[in-house]
């Protein structure tokens, strides 16, 4: 499924104003919003990476693995 929402601000990707969301610093940050439904995700950052969990769409991690929930 293609992302519809910005993972940093939760806004629609089709809307303008995402200049702050697309910079080198935010490229290294974990996602804060689900790209499918824009719900705020539960994010856990560890020394080896991060995991982000949406209550509807499951978990994703910095390793690239996606687990549906």
N, CA, C and O atoms as a Tripos MOL2 file, in Angstrom:
@<TRIPOS>MOLECULE
protein
  276   275    69     0     0
PROTEIN
NO_CHARGES

@<TRIPOS>ATOM
      1 N           0.8470   -1.1750    0.0000 N.3       1 UNK1
      2 CA          0.0000    0.0000    0.0000 C.3       1 UNK1
      3 C           0.8980    1.2460    0.0000 C.2       1 UNK1
      4 O           1.8620    1.3210    0.7630 O.2       1 UNK1
      5 N           0.5850    2.1920   -0.8340 N.am      2 UNK2
      6 CA          1.3710    3.4180   -0.9170 C.3       2 UNK2
      7 C           1.0480    4.3500    0.2410 C.2       2 UNK2
      8 O          -0.1040    4.4420    0.6640 O.2       2 UNK2
      9 N           2.0720    5.0490    0.7620 N.am      3 UNK3
     10 CA          1.8220    6.0030    1.8560 C.3       3 UNK3
     11 C           0.9660    7.1720    1.3830 C.2       3 UNK3
     12 O           1.1250    7.6630    0.2650 O.2       3 UNK3
     13 N           0.0640    7.6050    2.2440 N.am      4 UNK4
     14 CA         -0.8340    8.7180    1.9560 C.3       4 UNK4
     15 C          -0.4720    9.9270    2.8010 C.2       4 UNK4
     16 O          -0.6680   11.0680    2.3840 O.2       4 UNK4
     17 N           0.0660    9.6690    4.0090 N.am      5 UNK5
     18 CA          0.3630   10.7240    4.9730 C.3       5 UNK5
     19 C           1.8660   10.8130    5.2360 C.2       5 UNK5
     20 O           2.5930    9.8280    5.1120 O.2       5 UNK5
     21 N           2.3050   11.9950    5.5950 N.am      6 UNK6
     22 CA          3.6970   12.2380    5.9560 C.3       6 UNK6
     23 C           3.9760   11.5820    7.3100 C.2       6 UNK6
     24 O           3.1900   11.7350    8.2450 O.2       6 UNK6
     25 N           5.0850   10.8560    7.4190 N.am      7 UNK7
     26 CA          5.4210   10.1650    8.6640 C.3       7 UNK7
     27 C           5.9900   11.1080    9.7270 C.2       7 UNK7
     28 O           6.1460   10.7050   10.8800 O.2       7 UNK7
     29 N           6.2990   12.3400    9.3640 N.am      8 UNK8
     30 CA          6.8640   13.2890   10.3220 C.3       8 UNK8
     31 C           5.8340   14.2720   10.8750 C.2       8 UNK8
     32 O           5.9280   14.6780   12.0340 O.2       8 UNK8
     33 N           4.8410   14.6630   10.0480 N.am      9 UNK9
     34 CA          3.8520   15.6340   10.5340 C.3       9 UNK9
     35 C           2.4240   15.1000   10.4940 C.2       9 UNK9
     36 O           1.5420   15.6820   11.1250 O.2       9 UNK9
     37 N           2.1740   14.0170    9.7750 N.am     10 UNK10
     38 CA          0.8410   13.4320    9.6970 C.3      10 UNK10
     39 C          -0.0470   14.0420    8.6260 C.2      10 UNK10
     40 O          -1.1700   13.5810    8.4190 O.2      10 UNK10
     41 N           0.4420   15.0770    7.9390 N.am     11 UNK11
     42 CA         -0.3520   15.7160    6.8880 C.3      11 UNK11
     43 C          -0.3870   14.8910    5.6160 C.2      11 UNK11
     44 O           0.4110   13.9710    5.4380 O.2      11 UNK11
     45 N          -1.3090   15.2230    4.7420 N.am     12 UNK12
     46 CA         -1.4060   14.5350    3.4610 C.3      12 UNK12
     47 C          -0.1670   14.8110    2.6170 C.2      12 UNK12
     48 O           0.3040   15.9470    2.5480 O.2      12 UNK12
     49 N           0.3550   13.7780    1.9800 N.am     13 UNK13
     50 CA          1.5320   13.9600    1.1280 C.3      13 UNK13
     51 C           1.2160   14.8110   -0.0930 C.2      13 UNK13
     52 O           2.1030   15.4610   -0.6460 O.2      13 UNK13
     53 N          -0.0460   14.8100   -0.5160 N.am     14 UNK14
     54 CA         -0.4360   15.6030   -1.6770 C.3      14 UNK14
     55 C          -0.5050   17.0980   -1.3750 C.2      14 UNK14
     56 O          -0.5270   17.9120   -2.2980 O.2      14 UNK14
     57 N          -0.5410   17.4670   -0.0990 N.am     15 UNK15
     58 CA         -0.6030   18.8790    0.2950 C.3      15 UNK15
     59 C           0.7920   19.5010    0.2620 C.2      15 UNK15
     60 O           1.7970   18.7960    0.3510 O.2      15 UNK15
     61 N           0.8410   20.7980    0.1370 N.am     16 UNK16
     62 CA          2.1260   21.4960    0.1620 C.3      16 UNK16
     63 C           2.5510   21.7560    1.6030 C.2      16 UNK16
     64 O           1.7740   21.5390    2.5330 O.2      16 UNK16
     65 N           3.7800   22.2190    1.7850 N.am     17 UNK17
     66 CA          4.2500   22.5850    3.1130 C.3      17 UNK17
     67 C           5.0670   21.5200    3.8080 C.2      17 UNK17
     68 O           5.2210   21.5640    5.0280 O.2      17 UNK17
     69 N           5.5930   20.5630    3.0640 N.am     18 UNK18
     70 CA          6.3980   19.5100    3.6750 C.3      18 UNK18
     71 C           7.9050   19.7680    3.5450 C.2      18 UNK18
     72 O           8.7100   18.8480    3.6880 O.2      18 UNK18
     73 N           8.2730   21.0050    3.2770 N.am     19 UNK19
     74 CA          9.6960   21.3360    3.1420 C.3      19 UNK19
     75 C          10.4510   21.0340    4.4330 C.2      19 UNK19
     76 O          11.5800   20.5460    4.3880 O.2      19 UNK19
     77 N           9.8420   21.3170    5.5760 N.am     20 UNK20
     78 CA         10.4840   21.0440    6.8630 C.3      20 UNK20
     79 C          10.6030   19.5460    7.1250 C.2      20 UNK20
     80 O          11.4960   19.1020    7.8470 O.2      20 UNK20
     81 N           9.7110   18.7850    6.5420 N.am     21 UNK21
     82 CA          9.7110   17.3310    6.7570 C.3      21 UNK21
     83 C          10.7520   16.6180    5.8980 C.2      21 UNK21
     84 O          11.1410   15.4920    6.2070 O.2      21 UNK21
     85 N          11.1950   17.2490    4.8500 N.am     22 UNK22
     86 CA         12.1270   16.6160    3.9120 C.3      22 UNK22
     87 C          13.4810   17.3170    3.9580 C.2      22 UNK22
     88 O          13.7990   18.1390    3.0990 O.2      22 UNK22
     89 N          14.2630   16.9810    4.9630 N.am     23 UNK23
     90 CA         15.6090   17.5220    5.0460 C.3      23 UNK23
     91 C          16.5280   16.4400    5.5900 C.2      23 UNK23
     92 O          16.0410   15.4230    6.0840 O.2      23 UNK23
     93 N          17.8330   16.6240    5.5160 N.am     24 UNK24
     94 CA         18.7660   15.5760    5.9610 C.3      24 UNK24
     95 C          18.5790   15.1370    7.4140 C.2      24 UNK24
     96 O          18.7770   13.9640    7.7310 O.2      24 UNK24
     97 N          18.2060   16.0550    8.2930 N.am     25 UNK25
     98 CA         18.0280   15.6870    9.6950 C.3      25 UNK25
     99 C          16.8380   14.7550    9.8920 C.2      25 UNK25
    100 O          16.9430   13.7660   10.6180 O.2      25 UNK25
    101 N          15.7130   15.0560    9.2580 N.am     26 UNK26
    102 CA         14.5280   14.2180    9.4340 C.3      26 UNK26
    103 C          14.6700   12.8720    8.7300 C.2      26 UNK26
    104 O          13.9340   11.9390    9.0530 O.2      26 UNK26
    105 N          15.5860   12.7440    7.7860 N.am     27 UNK27
    106 CA         15.8100   11.4600    7.1150 C.3      27 UNK27
    107 C          16.2990   10.4040    8.0990 C.2      27 UNK27
    108 O          16.0960    9.2110    7.8760 O.2      27 UNK27
    109 N          16.9400   10.8280    9.1810 N.am     28 UNK28
    110 CA         17.4530    9.8940   10.1750 C.3      28 UNK28
    111 C          16.4980    9.6600   11.3410 C.2      28 UNK28
    112 O          16.7400    8.7760   12.1630 O.2      28 UNK28
    113 N          15.4220   10.4310   11.4260 N.am     29 UNK29
    114 CA         14.4710   10.2990   12.5300 C.3      29 UNK29
    115 C          13.4650    9.1920   12.2490 C.2      29 UNK29
    116 O          13.1180    8.9510   11.0930 O.2      29 UNK29
    117 N          12.9930    8.5170   13.2950 N.am     30 UNK30
    118 CA         11.9600    7.4990   13.0880 C.3      30 UNK30
    119 C          10.6310    8.1560   12.7290 C.2      30 UNK30
    120 O          10.4150    9.3300   13.0300 O.2      30 UNK30
    121 N           9.7410    7.4020   12.0860 N.am     31 UNK31
    122 CA          8.4270    7.9580   11.7620 C.3      31 UNK31
    123 C           7.6170    8.1740   13.0330 C.2      31 UNK31
    124 O           7.7160    7.3820   13.9700 O.2      31 UNK31
    125 N           6.8330    9.2170   13.0770 N.am     32 UNK32
    126 CA          5.9910    9.5180   14.2360 C.3      32 UNK32
    127 C           4.5140    9.2860   13.9410 C.2      32 UNK32
    128 O           3.7260    9.0760   14.8640 O.2      32 UNK32
    129 N           4.1270    9.3200   12.6680 N.am     33 UNK33
    130 CA          2.7410    9.1310   12.2530 C.3      33 UNK33
    131 C           2.6680    7.9940   11.2500 C.2      33 UNK33
    132 O           3.5800    7.8100   10.4440 O.2      33 UNK33
    133 N           1.5780    7.2290   11.2990 N.am     34 UNK34
    134 CA          1.3710    6.1270   10.3650 C.3      34 UNK34
    135 C           1.1780    6.6960    8.9580 C.2      34 UNK34
    136 O           0.3750    7.6110    8.7770 O.2      34 UNK34
    137 N           1.8930    6.1760    7.9620 N.am     35 UNK35
    138 CA          1.7450    6.6870    6.5980 C.3      35 UNK35
    139 C           0.4040    6.3150    5.9620 C.2      35 UNK35
    140 O           0.0440    6.8800    4.9290 O.2      35 UNK35
    141 N          -0.3350    5.3900    6.5470 N.am     36 UNK36
    142 CA         -1.6250    4.9670    5.9980 C.3      36 UNK36
    143 C          -2.8080    5.7210    6.5880 C.2      36 UNK36
    144 O          -3.7340    6.0920    5.8660 O.2      36 UNK36
    145 N          -2.7810    5.9520    7.9210 N.am     37 UNK37
    146 CA         -3.9590    6.5360    8.5730 C.3      37 UNK37
    147 C          -3.6500    7.8050    9.3740 C.2      37 UNK37
    148 O          -4.5730    8.4300    9.8980 O.2      37 UNK37
    149 N          -2.3910    8.1970    9.4820 N.am     38 UNK38
    150 CA         -1.9470    9.4120   10.1830 C.3      38 UNK38
    151 C          -2.1330    9.3470   11.6920 C.2      38 UNK38
    152 O          -2.0710   10.3760   12.3650 O.2      38 UNK38
    153 N          -2.3600    8.1470   12.2350 N.am     39 UNK39
    154 CA         -2.4190    8.0110   13.6960 C.3      39 UNK39
    155 C          -1.0140    8.1710   14.2570 C.2      39 UNK39
    156 O          -0.0330    7.7890   13.6190 O.2      39 UNK39
    157 N          -0.9260    8.7260   15.4320 N.am     40 UNK40
    158 CA          0.3570    8.8560   16.1270 C.3      40 UNK40
    159 C           0.8150    7.4530   16.5170 C.2      40 UNK40
    160 O           0.0470    6.6910   17.1040 O.2      40 UNK40
    161 N           2.0470    7.1140   16.1980 N.am     41 UNK41
    162 CA          2.5600    5.7830   16.4720 C.3      41 UNK41
    163 C           3.3570    5.7540   17.7720 C.2      41 UNK41
    164 O           3.8890    6.7710   18.2170 O.2      41 UNK41
    165 N           3.4260    4.5710   18.3670 N.am     42 UNK42
    166 CA          4.2550    4.3410   19.5430 C.3      42 UNK42
    167 C           5.6500    4.0230   19.0160 C.2      42 UNK42
    168 O           5.8370    3.0280   18.3160 O.2      42 UNK42
    169 N           6.6300    4.8630   19.3480 N.am     43 UNK43
    170 CA          7.9830    4.7250   18.8120 C.3      43 UNK43
    171 C           8.9400    4.3990   19.9450 C.2      43 UNK43
    172 O           8.9070    5.0230   21.0050 O.2      43 UNK43
    173 N           9.7980    3.4060   19.7030 N.am     44 UNK44
    174 CA         10.8410    3.0720   20.6640 C.3      44 UNK44
    175 C          12.1830    3.1420   19.9470 C.2      44 UNK44
    176 O          12.4000    2.4710   18.9380 O.2      44 UNK44
    177 N          13.0770    3.9630   20.4840 N.am     45 UNK45
    178 CA         14.4100    4.1280   19.9170 C.3      45 UNK45
    179 C          15.4100    3.4140   20.8190 C.2      45 UNK45
    180 O          15.4150    3.6000   22.0360 O.2      45 UNK45
    181 N          16.2570    2.5950   20.2000 N.am     46 UNK46
    182 CA         17.3030    1.8720   20.9250 C.3      46 UNK46
    183 C          18.6440    2.2350   20.3090 C.2      46 UNK46
    184 O          18.6780    2.8780   19.2600 O.2      46 UNK46
    185 N          19.7440    1.8430   20.9270 N.am     47 UNK47
    186 CA         21.0490    2.1310   20.3380 C.3      47 UNK47
    187 C          21.2590    1.4770   18.9620 C.2      47 UNK47
    188 O          22.0920    1.9360   18.1790 O.2      47 UNK47
    189 N          20.5150    0.4220   18.6710 N.am     48 UNK48
    190 CA         20.6970   -0.2830   17.3970 C.3      48 UNK48
    191 C          19.6540    0.0580   16.3500 C.2      48 UNK48
    192 O          19.7530   -0.4250   15.2220 O.2      48 UNK48
    193 N          18.6560    0.8720   16.6780 N.am     49 UNK49
    194 CA         17.6230    1.2240   15.7030 C.3      49 UNK49
    195 C          16.3540    1.7130   16.3730 C.2      49 UNK49
    196 O          16.3940    2.2330   17.4880 O.2      49 UNK49
    197 N          15.2120    1.5460   15.6850 N.am     50 UNK50
    198 CA         13.9350    1.9840   16.2160 C.3      50 UNK50
    199 C          12.8240    1.0510   15.7430 C.2      50 UNK50
    200 O          12.9780    0.3360   14.7530 O.2      50 UNK50
    201 N          11.7010    1.0680   16.4650 N.am     51 UNK51
    202 CA         10.4790    0.4100   16.0410 C.3      51 UNK51
    203 C           9.3420    1.4080   16.2060 C.2      51 UNK51
    204 O           9.3470    2.2160   17.1350 O.2      51 UNK51
    205 N           8.3780    1.3510   15.3120 N.am     52 UNK52
    206 CA          7.2120    2.2240   15.3720 C.3      52 UNK52
    207 C           5.9770    1.3590   15.1590 C.2      52 UNK52
    208 O           5.9250    0.5660   14.2180 O.2      52 UNK52
    209 N           4.9730    1.5120   16.0370 N.am     53 UNK53
    210 CA          3.7980    0.6600   15.9860 C.3      53 UNK53
    211 C           2.5270    1.4890   15.8540 C.2      53 UNK53
    212 O           2.2700    2.3920   16.6500 O.2      53 UNK53
    213 N           1.7430    1.1670   14.8410 N.am     54 UNK54
    214 CA          0.4200    1.7540   14.6470 C.3      54 UNK54
    215 C          -0.5930    0.7490   15.1830 C.2      54 UNK54
    216 O          -0.4590   -0.4520   14.9450 O.2      54 UNK54
    217 N          -1.6010    1.2270   15.9010 N.am     55 UNK55
    218 CA         -2.5940    0.3240   16.4790 C.3      55 UNK55
    219 C          -3.4370   -0.3750   15.4140 C.2      55 UNK55
    220 O          -4.0420   -1.4120   15.6870 O.2      55 UNK55
    221 N          -3.4800    0.1790   14.2140 N.am     56 UNK56
    222 CA         -4.2790   -0.4170   13.1370 C.3      56 UNK56
    223 C          -3.4390   -1.1360   12.0800 C.2      56 UNK56
    224 O          -3.8940   -2.1250   11.5050 O.2      56 UNK56
    225 N          -2.2270   -0.6580   11.8160 N.am     57 UNK57
    226 CA         -1.4550   -1.1720   10.6880 C.3      57 UNK57
    227 C          -0.1940   -1.9260   11.0720 C.2      57 UNK57
    228 O           0.5880   -2.2920   10.1950 O.2      57 UNK57
    229 N           0.0260   -2.1670   12.3450 N.am     58 UNK58
    230 CA          1.1440   -2.9930   12.7660 C.3      58 UNK58
    231 C           2.4200   -2.2200   13.0320 C.2      58 UNK58
    232 O           2.4080   -1.0100   13.2560 O.2      58 UNK58
    233 N           3.5160   -2.9550   13.0020 N.am     59 UNK59
    234 CA          4.8160   -2.4280   13.4110 C.3      59 UNK59
    235 C           5.7870   -2.3880   12.2380 C.2      59 UNK59
    236 O           5.7740   -3.2560   11.3650 O.2      59 UNK59
    237 N           6.6130   -1.3750   12.2390 N.am     60 UNK60
    238 CA          7.7090   -1.2650   11.2820 C.3      60 UNK60
    239 C           8.9620   -0.9280   12.0600 C.2      60 UNK60
    240 O           8.8850   -0.4300   13.1830 O.2      60 UNK60
    241 N          10.1140   -1.1940   11.4730 N.am     61 UNK61
    242 CA         11.3570   -0.9430   12.1970 C.3      61 UNK61
    243 C          12.4090   -0.3880   11.2540 C.2      61 UNK61
    244 O          12.2340   -0.3700   10.0350 O.2      61 UNK61
    245 N          13.5010    0.0610   11.8450 N.am     62 UNK62
    246 CA         14.6020    0.6050   11.0500 C.3      62 UNK62
    247 C          15.2770   -0.4820   10.2160 C.2      62 UNK62
    248 O          15.9980   -0.1740    9.2670 O.2      62 UNK62
    249 N          15.0540   -1.7300   10.5560 N.am     63 UNK63
    250 CA         15.6320   -2.8290    9.7730 C.3      63 UNK63
    251 C          14.8410   -3.0660    8.4960 C.2      63 UNK63
    252 O          15.2750   -3.8160    7.6220 O.2      63 UNK63
    253 N          13.6740   -2.4250    8.3850 N.am     64 UNK64
    254 CA         12.8710   -2.5330    7.1720 C.3      64 UNK64
    255 C          11.7960   -3.6030    7.2340 C.2      64 UNK64
    256 O          10.9600   -3.6840    6.3340 O.2      64 UNK64
    257 N          11.7970   -4.4200    8.2700 N.am     65 UNK65
    258 CA         10.7910   -5.4750    8.4120 C.3      65 UNK65
    259 C           9.4800   -4.8640    8.8760 C.2      65 UNK65
    260 O           9.4690   -3.9910    9.7430 O.2      65 UNK65
    261 N           8.3820   -5.3190    8.3020 N.am     66 UNK66
    262 CA          7.0570   -4.8370    8.6780 C.3      66 UNK66
    263 C           6.2740   -6.0080    9.2480 C.2      66 UNK66
    264 O           6.2130   -7.0770    8.6410 O.2      66 UNK66
    265 N           5.6820   -5.8050   10.4050 N.am     67 UNK67
    266 CA          4.8470   -6.8120   11.0470 C.3      67 UNK67
    267 C           3.4490   -6.2570   11.1680 C.2      67 UNK67
    268 O           3.2530   -5.2140   11.7930 O.2      67 UNK67
    269 N           2.4640   -6.9340   10.5790 N.am     68 UNK68
    270 CA          1.0890   -6.4500   10.6730 C.3      68 UNK68
    271 C           0.4870   -6.9050   11.9800 C.2      68 UNK68
    272 O           0.8340   -7.9610   12.5090 O.2      68 UNK68
    273 N          -0.4170   -6.0980   12.4950 N.am     69 UNK69
    274 CA         -0.9970   -6.4000   13.7920 C.3      69 UNK69
    275 C          -2.4160   -6.4730   13.7630 C.2      69 UNK69
    276 O          -3.0420   -6.7220   14.7930 O.2      69 UNK69
@<TRIPOS>BOND
     1     1     2 1
     2     2     3 1
     3     3     4 2
     4     3     5 am
     5     5     6 1
     6     6     7 1
     7     7     8 2
     8     7     9 am
     9     9    10 1
    10    10    11 1
    11    11    12 2
    12    11    13 am
    13    13    14 1
    14    14    15 1
    15    15    16 2
    16    15    17 am
    17    17    18 1
    18    18    19 1
    19    19    20 2
    20    19    21 am
    21    21    22 1
    22    22    23 1
    23    23    24 2
    24    23    25 am
    25    25    26 1
    26    26    27 1
    27    27    28 2
    28    27    29 am
    29    29    30 1
    30    30    31 1
    31    31    32 2
    32    31    33 am
    33    33    34 1
    34    34    35 1
    35    35    36 2
    36    35    37 am
    37    37    38 1
    38    38    39 1
    39    39    40 2
    40    39    41 am
    41    41    42 1
    42    42    43 1
    43    43    44 2
    44    43    45 am
    45    45    46 1
    46    46    47 1
    47    47    48 2
    48    47    49 am
    49    49    50 1
    50    50    51 1
    51    51    52 2
    52    51    53 am
    53    53    54 1
    54    54    55 1
    55    55    56 2
    56    55    57 am
    57    57    58 1
    58    58    59 1
    59    59    60 2
    60    59    61 am
    61    61    62 1
    62    62    63 1
    63    63    64 2
    64    63    65 am
    65    65    66 1
    66    66    67 1
    67    67    68 2
    68    67    69 am
    69    69    70 1
    70    70    71 1
    71    71    72 2
    72    71    73 am
    73    73    74 1
    74    74    75 1
    75    75    76 2
    76    75    77 am
    77    77    78 1
    78    78    79 1
    79    79    80 2
    80    79    81 am
    81    81    82 1
    82    82    83 1
    83    83    84 2
    84    83    85 am
    85    85    86 1
    86    86    87 1
    87    87    88 2
    88    87    89 am
    89    89    90 1
    90    90    91 1
    91    91    92 2
    92    91    93 am
    93    93    94 1
    94    94    95 1
    95    95    96 2
    96    95    97 am
    97    97    98 1
    98    98    99 1
    99    99   100 2
   100    99   101 am
   101   101   102 1
   102   102   103 1
   103   103   104 2
   104   103   105 am
   105   105   106 1
   106   106   107 1
   107   107   108 2
   108   107   109 am
   109   109   110 1
   110   110   111 1
   111   111   112 2
   112   111   113 am
   113   113   114 1
   114   114   115 1
   115   115   116 2
   116   115   117 am
   117   117   118 1
   118   118   119 1
   119   119   120 2
   120   119   121 am
   121   121   122 1
   122   122   123 1
   123   123   124 2
   124   123   125 am
   125   125   126 1
   126   126   127 1
   127   127   128 2
   128   127   129 am
   129   129   130 1
   130   130   131 1
   131   131   132 2
   132   131   133 am
   133   133   134 1
   134   134   135 1
   135   135   136 2
   136   135   137 am
   137   137   138 1
   138   138   139 1
   139   139   140 2
   140   139   141 am
   141   141   142 1
   142   142   143 1
   143   143   144 2
   144   143   145 am
   145   145   146 1
   146   146   147 1
   147   147   148 2
   148   147   149 am
   149   149   150 1
   150   150   151 1
   151   151   152 2
   152   151   153 am
   153   153   154 1
   154   154   155 1
   155   155   156 2
   156   155   157 am
   157   157   158 1
   158   158   159 1
   159   159   160 2
   160   159   161 am
   161   161   162 1
   162   162   163 1
   163   163   164 2
   164   163   165 am
   165   165   166 1
   166   166   167 1
   167   167   168 2
   168   167   169 am
   169   169   170 1
   170   170   171 1
   171   171   172 2
   172   171   173 am
   173   173   174 1
   174   174   175 1
   175   175   176 2
   176   175   177 am
   177   177   178 1
   178   178   179 1
   179   179   180 2
   180   179   181 am
   181   181   182 1
   182   182   183 1
   183   183   184 2
   184   183   185 am
   185   185   186 1
   186   186   187 1
   187   187   188 2
   188   187   189 am
   189   189   190 1
   190   190   191 1
   191   191   192 2
   192   191   193 am
   193   193   194 1
   194   194   195 1
   195   195   196 2
   196   195   197 am
   197   197   198 1
   198   198   199 1
   199   199   200 2
   200   199   201 am
   201   201   202 1
   202   202   203 1
   203   203   204 2
   204   203   205 am
   205   205   206 1
   206   206   207 1
   207   207   208 2
   208   207   209 am
   209   209   210 1
   210   210   211 1
   211   211   212 2
   212   211   213 am
   213   213   214 1
   214   214   215 1
   215   215   216 2
   216   215   217 am
   217   217   218 1
   218   218   219 1
   219   219   220 2
   220   219   221 am
   221   221   222 1
   222   222   223 1
   223   223   224 2
   224   223   225 am
   225   225   226 1
   226   226   227 1
   227   227   228 2
   228   227   229 am
   229   229   230 1
   230   230   231 1
   231   231   232 2
   232   231   233 am
   233   233   234 1
   234   234   235 1
   235   235   236 2
   236   235   237 am
   237   237   238 1
   238   238   239 1
   239   239   240 2
   240   239   241 am
   241   241   242 1
   242   242   243 1
   243   243   244 2
   244   243   245 am
   245   245   246 1
   246   246   247 1
   247   247   248 2
   248   247   249 am
   249   249   250 1
   250   250   251 1
   251   251   252 2
   252   251   253 am
   253   253   254 1
   254   254   255 1
   255   255   256 2
   256   255   257 am
   257   257   258 1
   258   258   259 1
   259   259   260 2
   260   259   261 am
   261   261   262 1
   262   262   263 1
   263   263   264 2
   264   263   265 am
   265   265   266 1
   266   266   267 1
   267   267   268 2
   268   267   269 am
   269   269   270 1
   270   270   271 1
   271   271   272 2
   272   271   273 am
   273   273   274 1
   274   274   275 1
   275   275   276 2
@<TRIPOS>SUBSTRUCTURE
     1 UNK1         2 RESIDUE 1 A UNK
     2 UNK2         6 RESIDUE 1 A UNK
     3 UNK3        10 RESIDUE 1 A UNK
     4 UNK4        14 RESIDUE 1 A UNK
     5 UNK5        18 RESIDUE 1 A UNK
     6 UNK6        22 RESIDUE 1 A UNK
     7 UNK7        26 RESIDUE 1 A UNK
     8 UNK8        30 RESIDUE 1 A UNK
     9 UNK9        34 RESIDUE 1 A UNK
    10 UNK10       38 RESIDUE 1 A UNK
    11 UNK11       42 RESIDUE 1 A UNK
    12 UNK12       46 RESIDUE 1 A UNK
    13 UNK13       50 RESIDUE 1 A UNK
    14 UNK14       54 RESIDUE 1 A UNK
    15 UNK15       58 RESIDUE 1 A UNK
    16 UNK16       62 RESIDUE 1 A UNK
    17 UNK17       66 RESIDUE 1 A UNK
    18 UNK18       70 RESIDUE 1 A UNK
    19 UNK19       74 RESIDUE 1 A UNK
    20 UNK20       78 RESIDUE 1 A UNK
    21 UNK21       82 RESIDUE 1 A UNK
    22 UNK22       86 RESIDUE 1 A UNK
    23 UNK23       90 RESIDUE 1 A UNK
    24 UNK24       94 RESIDUE 1 A UNK
    25 UNK25       98 RESIDUE 1 A UNK
    26 UNK26      102 RESIDUE 1 A UNK
    27 UNK27      106 RESIDUE 1 A UNK
    28 UNK28      110 RESIDUE 1 A UNK
    29 UNK29      114 RESIDUE 1 A UNK
    30 UNK30      118 RESIDUE 1 A UNK
    31 UNK31      122 RESIDUE 1 A UNK
    32 UNK32      126 RESIDUE 1 A UNK
    33 UNK33      130 RESIDUE 1 A UNK
    34 UNK34      134 RESIDUE 1 A UNK
    35 UNK35      138 RESIDUE 1 A UNK
    36 UNK36      142 RESIDUE 1 A UNK
    37 UNK37      146 RESIDUE 1 A UNK
    38 UNK38      150 RESIDUE 1 A UNK
    39 UNK39      154 RESIDUE 1 A UNK
    40 UNK40      158 RESIDUE 1 A UNK
    41 UNK41      162 RESIDUE 1 A UNK
    42 UNK42      166 RESIDUE 1 A UNK
    43 UNK43      170 RESIDUE 1 A UNK
    44 UNK44      174 RESIDUE 1 A UNK
    45 UNK45      178 RESIDUE 1 A UNK
    46 UNK46      182 RESIDUE 1 A UNK
    47 UNK47      186 RESIDUE 1 A UNK
    48 UNK48      190 RESIDUE 1 A UNK
    49 UNK49      194 RESIDUE 1 A UNK
    50 UNK50      198 RESIDUE 1 A UNK
    51 UNK51      202 RESIDUE 1 A UNK
    52 UNK52      206 RESIDUE 1 A UNK
    53 UNK53      210 RESIDUE 1 A UNK
    54 UNK54      214 RESIDUE 1 A UNK
    55 UNK55      218 RESIDUE 1 A UNK
    56 UNK56      222 RESIDUE 1 A UNK
    57 UNK57      226 RESIDUE 1 A UNK
    58 UNK58      230 RESIDUE 1 A UNK
    59 UNK59      234 RESIDUE 1 A UNK
    60 UNK60      238 RESIDUE 1 A UNK
    61 UNK61      242 RESIDUE 1 A UNK
    62 UNK62      246 RESIDUE 1 A UNK
    63 UNK63      250 RESIDUE 1 A UNK
    64 UNK64      254 RESIDUE 1 A UNK
    65 UNK65      258 RESIDUE 1 A UNK
    66 UNK66      262 RESIDUE 1 A UNK
    67 UNK67      266 RESIDUE 1 A UNK
    68 UNK68      270 RESIDUE 1 A UNK
    69 UNK69      274 RESIDUE 1 A UNK
